[in-house]
Amino acid sequence: MTPLETPAPASSPTPAPAPTSTPTPSPSPAPAGPKKKALLCFHGTGAKGSIFHVQMARICYQLGDTFEFIFLEGPRQCGPGPGVLPMFAGQEPYHGWFGGHDVSIDDSIREINAAVRRGLEKWKKGRMRKRNGDGNLDHNHDQNHDRVGDDKGLNGVGGKDMNGEVGGKNSNGVNGDVNGGVNGGVNGGGDDLDLDLDIVGGIGFSEGGLALILMLWLQQEQQQQQEQEQELQLQLQQQKQQQQEQHQHQPQPQQQQQEQYQQEEHQQEEHQQQEHQQEEHQQEEHQQQEHQQQEHQQQEHQQREREQEQQQHHQENQHQRQLSLPPLPFKFKFAVISCCFFPREASVWMNMRAQLRAQSQAQAQVKTVSSAITGTNLVASTPPGTDTTTHSLSPSTDTGTSIPTSATPSHSLSPSTVIPTSKGTNLPTALIDIPTLHIHGNRDFCLGRARQLVRNHYRPQMATVVQVDTSHHMPTRKEDVAEVVRQIRRLASGSGSVSAE
């Protein structure tokens, strides 16, 4: 022991204090990143979502870092469509988007709308099962999470077959079950389980392109209808406010009666000989009061009539529109249409809808102003040249191998039907205001119809046309695919769907 060390006195050992448990703060959750963007994919007639997945493989692979692709199923079963056989033989059932002549376009849109909702629900359920570790997924119904890692071996290029095996029974390497899924990852791996996507656009091929076009028009129509109803509601509120202000400035009946009584007493004191005349004057004043009360009641009645007219107008407009569909939980900001099968009936239907909406809007404005001034009711009338018949679309039956001998499909309208057009008349034409990329195959039998769609129903600034060297199928040549991908990225960036790189 050194001199500086002093032995500690003997004592009972002091127990060490119990360690205080300090709660460890749980790490704050990482900030959620931006939602991944998604595109809805509408296959052609006589195909299905998983087949269109294969046909879209090259485009999906190059855009996989930006978009998730959700492949939908048409609402109706049908036979195989153009280009489906023999490559996708045995992949029944095949699906289409439209019925025959007995199914109106309005009913077809309802079916398409329901098919979109079902497709989103199935896609979400498939993702939930995959997140929960269920490896036995039904790739036929949840084909969107099938991954395409190598676009070789797809669209008729040799390599892996549809089951991921090297080789295959034929030189094209496509002998496999498309429902079994494809290996790889369109979007960079199978760990991306984001269930909360931001759907920003759609891709439609052939009849699926027509279905997408009608969905674009429905979205635009619903938005315009909502804006119109908001404007009319604002006008109605302004009328109510003006009426209340006028009513406040009018003298109250009780006040008038009290003044009249005082005047009568004064006149009776000074002019007893004029009692008879005073009684007559009192009756006149009383009639005036009743007249003012009647005017007040009439104003209230007119206000109620205006509100009833507003409701009746809304109901009439709903009846004219025939579509009472709730808006989808997303909005298409841009679209891609390839080899669109655009029949004459669709053009007639869209123009008719545009004219009815313009007529309804004009009548609503005139009714609001006129009823506020005179209370006059206006009778609705159909503008000249408006076709109010019920139109239907039949499934495409073209072969897709060459230009048919008859360019007229199985669609038909009454000979008396007039196609509404803005040329030479004051009637509006349906114009889509959503940026759209139109892919035209230079050997496609639908090329003329696809061009009519762009020419008649798009403003020049809203339509981008890319012509590729192909017949009636999605682009497959390397340079064509690269140009389509470049244009899709440009549209997505220009519409604010994705940030510019």
Secondary structure as the mmCIF struct_conf table of DSSP 4:
data_model
#
loop_
_struct_conf.conf_type_id
_struct_conf.id
_struct_conf.beg_label_comp_id
_struct_conf.beg_label_asym_id
_struct_conf.beg_label_seq_id
_struct_conf.end_label_comp_id
_struct_conf.end_label_asym_id
_struct_conf.end_label_seq_id
TURN_TY1_P TURN_TY1_P1 PRO A 3 LEU A 4
HELX_LH_PP_P HELX_LH_PP_P1 PRO A 7 ALA A 10
HELX_LH_PP_P HELX_LH_PP_P2 SER A 12 THR A 20
HELX_LH_PP_P HELX_LH_PP_P3 THR A 22 ALA A 32
HELX_LH_PP_P HELX_LH_PP_P4 PRO A 34 LYS A 36
STRN STRN1 LYS A 37 PHE A 42
HELX_LH_PP_P HELX_LH_PP_P5 HIS A 43 GLY A 44
TURN_TY1_P TURN_TY1_P2 THR A 45 GLY A 46
STRN STRN2 ALA A 47 ALA A 47
HELX_RH_AL_P HELX_RH_AL_P1 GLY A 49 GLN A 55
TURN_TY1_P TURN_TY1_P3 MET A 56 MET A 56
HELX_RH_AL_P HELX_RH_AL_P2 ALA A 57 LEU A 63
TURN_TY1_P TURN_TY1_P4 GLY A 64 THR A 66
STRN STRN3 PHE A 67 PHE A 71
BEND BEND1 PRO A 75 PRO A 75
STRN STRN4 ARG A 76 CYS A 78
TURN_TY1_P TURN_TY1_P5 PRO A 82 GLY A 90
HELX_LH_PP_P HELX_LH_PP_P6 GLU A 92 PRO A 93
STRN STRN5 TYR A 94 GLY A 96
BEND BEND2 TRP A 97 TRP A 97
TURN_TY1_P TURN_TY1_P6 HIS A 101 ASP A 102
BEND BEND3 VAL A 103 VAL A 103
STRN STRN6 SER A 104 SER A 104
HELX_RH_AL_P HELX_RH_AL_P3 ILE A 105 ARG A 131
TURN_TY1_P TURN_TY1_P7 ASN A 132 GLY A 133
TURN_TY1_P TURN_TY1_P8 HIS A 139 HIS A 141
BEND BEND4 ASP A 142 ASP A 142
HELX_RH_3T_P HELX_RH_3T_P1 GLN A 143 HIS A 145
TURN_TY1_P TURN_TY1_P9 LYS A 152 GLY A 153
BEND BEND5 LEU A 154 LEU A 154
TURN_TY1_P TURN_TY1_P10 ASN A 155 GLY A 156
BEND BEND6 GLY A 158 GLY A 159
STRN STRN7 LYS A 160 LYS A 160
TURN_TY1_P TURN_TY1_P11 MET A 162 ASN A 163
BEND BEND7 GLY A 164 GLY A 164
STRN STRN8 VAL A 166 VAL A 166
BEND BEND8 GLY A 167 GLY A 167
BEND BEND9 LYS A 169 ASN A 170
TURN_TY1_P TURN_TY1_P12 SER A 171 ASN A 172
BEND BEND10 GLY A 173 GLY A 173
BEND BEND11 GLY A 176 GLY A 176
HELX_RH_3T_P HELX_RH_3T_P2 VAL A 178 GLY A 180
BEND BEND12 ASN A 183 GLY A 184
TURN_TY1_P TURN_TY1_P13 VAL A 186 ASN A 187
BEND BEND13 GLY A 188 GLY A 188
TURN_TY1_P TURN_TY1_P14 GLY A 190 ASP A 191
STRN STRN9 ASP A 198 PHE A 205
TURN_TY1_P TURN_TY1_P15 SER A 206 SER A 206
HELX_RH_AL_P HELX_RH_AL_P4 GLU A 207 HIS A 249
BEND BEND14 GLN A 250 GLN A 250
HELX_LH_PP_P HELX_LH_PP_P7 PRO A 251 GLN A 252
HELX_RH_AL_P HELX_RH_AL_P5 PRO A 253 GLU A 270
HELX_RH_3T_P HELX_RH_3T_P3 GLN A 272 GLN A 274
HELX_RH_AL_P HELX_RH_AL_P6 GLU A 275 ARG A 321
HELX_LH_PP_P HELX_LH_PP_P8 LEU A 325 LEU A 328
BEND BEND15 PRO A 329 PHE A 330
BEND BEND16 LYS A 333 LYS A 333
STRN STRN10 PHE A 334 SER A 338
BEND BEND17 CYS A 339 CYS A 339
HELX_RH_AL_P HELX_RH_AL_P7 ARG A 344 ILE A 373
TURN_TY1_P TURN_TY1_P16 THR A 374 THR A 374
HELX_LH_PP_P HELX_LH_PP_P9 THR A 376 ALA A 380
HELX_LH_PP_P HELX_LH_PP_P10 THR A 382 PRO A 383
TURN_TY1_P TURN_TY1_P17 PRO A 384 GLY A 385
BEND BEND18 THR A 389 THR A 389
STRN STRN11 SER A 392 SER A 392
HELX_LH_PP_P HELX_LH_PP_P11 SER A 394 SER A 396
BEND BEND19 GLY A 400 SER A 402
BEND BEND20 THR A 405 THR A 405
BEND BEND21 SER A 410 SER A 410
TURN_TY1_P TURN_TY1_P18 PRO A 415 SER A 416
BEND BEND22 SER A 422 SER A 422
TURN_TY1_P TURN_TY1_P19 LYS A 423 GLY A 424
BEND BEND23 THR A 425 ASN A 426
STRN STRN12 ILE A 432 ILE A 432
BEND BEND24 ILE A 434 ILE A 434
STRN STRN13 THR A 436 GLY A 441
TURN_TY1_P TURN_TY1_P20 ASN A 442 ARG A 443
TURN_TY1_P TURN_TY1_P21 PHE A 445 CYS A 446
HELX_RH_AL_P HELX_RH_AL_P8 LEU A 447 HIS A 457
STRN STRN14 TYR A 458 TYR A 458
HELX_RH_3T_P HELX_RH_3T_P4 PRO A 460 MET A 462
STRN STRN15 ALA A 463 VAL A 468
BEND BEND25 ASP A 469 ASP A 469
BEND BEND26 SER A 471 HIS A 473
BEND BEND27 ARG A 477 ARG A 477
HELX_RH_AL_P HELX_RH_AL_P9 LYS A 478 GLY A 494
TURN_TY1_P TURN_TY1_P22 SER A 495 GLY A 496
BEND BEND28 SER A 497 VAL A 498
#
